[in-house]
Amino acid sequence: MVCHAPWIGTHYGESGMGAQRVAVVGYSHWLEAGCKDTDQATIDCISKVVSGRLEKKTTFFDRVRDCFGYDNHEDFWPEVMFFEFLPDCVGGGNDRYKSGTLAQRERAARRFLRLITDHKPDKVFIFTGFNARSRYFPPMDNKPESIQEFPMFKWGTYTVGDHRASAFFLRHPERASMKDLELMRKAVKHILDLPNLENSD
């Protein structure tokens, strides 16, 4: 059974982002005609984004990068961890906006917590609508709250083992207006400036 390995940037938690461990989460990959899904799909995808070799549109990746204030992919993606919520492709191009099967979503919820356990991000930025798909994510420790100064976005915490991570539901950036993208940039900067939760590690 295919299970996408996450992209772990070479400088994850070491240099940029204030030496924070930052995870960026989308919702799903979709498969182009004639392609085969593999465990390396996410790593291959981001590698192609960084090198400029990704053949399909990169609007999502461009706009996520822009939200963090970076001008190019070569500087941004080595700083972060990235994975899609669904553990394998949602389907082909016609399925790209679907939410996946029940079995996929159940696997996704378990994998989401496992990746937080294994890679211990301080902050998790989830780029999918809170009201649209947040119900598929594992329950948070607390009832999600509005982000201070940005009430349209929600946040909460996940405790897994001895690690606690802050998680922030923003919105999918692909169809966002320029006004909404500017708001997201301000929200991301605000979140990065917040203190991390206390952890023993």
Summary of the structure (lengths in Angstrom):
residues: 201
radius of gyration: 15.8
end to end distance: 32.7
largest distance: 46.8
contacts: 590
relative contact order: 0.18
helix: 37%
strand: 19%
